[in-house]
Amino acid sequence: MASKPVYKVIFVNQGQIYEVFACAIYQSEMYGFIEVEEFLFGERSQVLVDPAEEKLKAEFADVKRSYIPMHAIVRIDEVEKEGAATINDFQGSDKVAQFPYGSFMPRPGSDDA
């Protein structure tokens, strides 16, 4: 039997870059969102503890499914096995800018709709 695929999802959240691993990723029925399920984190029996990974474990502890806006997704890779989940500060530059939320869709009730 084939093992489940593992995906590395990198996305921007509140000025930080999140890198998480999950087994299920698909386009949501909610327009403009990606659904991420079955988060994977390292074994708790490890001797070394990574504070960033522990923070992510706590943040996603009771999360069954996460809806991430498509414009926040940086990259999704299918990988051989899970790695360490991380949070890094977003190091923006004048060459790369985050797409502003809502600018690509008309707002409900506006004349553009």
N, C-alpha and C positions, 0 to 999 in steps of 0.2 A: 504494500500500500504506500502511495506517495505521501510524503510529509507535507504539512501545511506550508505555504509560502510565507516568508517573513519580509515585511516592508519597513524601510527606514523612511520616516516622514519628517521633513524639515519645514518648519513654518514660523512666521513672525507672530508674536503675541505680546502686546503692550511693551514694545521697544526691546524685546529680547528674542533671540533665535532659539526655538525649541527643537530638539532632535529626539524623536521617540521611535519605538519599534512596536509594530502591531502585526496581527495575522490577517485582519480583514479591513479592506479599504474599498470604498465604492462611492459613486456619485449619489448624492442624496436626492430624495424627492423634493426637498426644499431647494428652490432655485438658488444656485450660486454657492452651494456648500458641498464639501466632501465629508463622508461619514468614516470615522475610524473606530474600529472595535478590537477587542481582544489585545489590549496593551500588554507588552512583554517587558519585564524588568529583570535584572540580574538576580541571582540567588541570594537570599538573605544570610546564608551561612558564610559569605565571603569575609575574610579577615579585614581587608581594606574597605573602608566605607567612603563612598563618594558623596559629598554633601549635595551636589546638584542632582544626582540620581535619587537620593533620598527625598529631596524636595519634590521632584516629579512624581515619585511613588506616592507621596502624601497627597499631592494635588489631584492625582488620577485614581486614588484608592477606591472610591465608591462609584467611579464612572463606568457605566455600562457601554456608552457610545458617546463619542465626541463629534460635534459638527464644526468643522473648520471652514471659514470662508475661502473660496477658491483663490481670491486675490492675496491671501496670506500665505498660501503654499509656495515655498521656494523650490522644493524638489521632493519626489517620491522615487525611491529605488527599491527593487526587489533584491534582497541580499541572501547570502547562504545561511547566516545565523545572526542572532541578535547581538548587539553590542551594548555599550553603556549609554544610557539616556543622558542628555546634557542640556543645560541652559547656558547660553552665552549672550553677552550684551551685543546689541545690533550696532555694528560699526558702519554707519552710512557714509557715503561719499558724495561728491558732486556729480559722479557719473552714474550712480545707482540710487534710485529713489523708490520708496514703497508706493504702490499705486493707491491713490486716495479712495477710500471707501465711499461707495454711493455715487461716484461721478460717472459711472458707466451705465447706470440704470435710472430711468425716470422715477421720480418719487410719486407714490400714489396721490391722486388728486391734482397733480400738476398738469399744465397744458401739454406737456410732452408725452403723456401717457396715451 
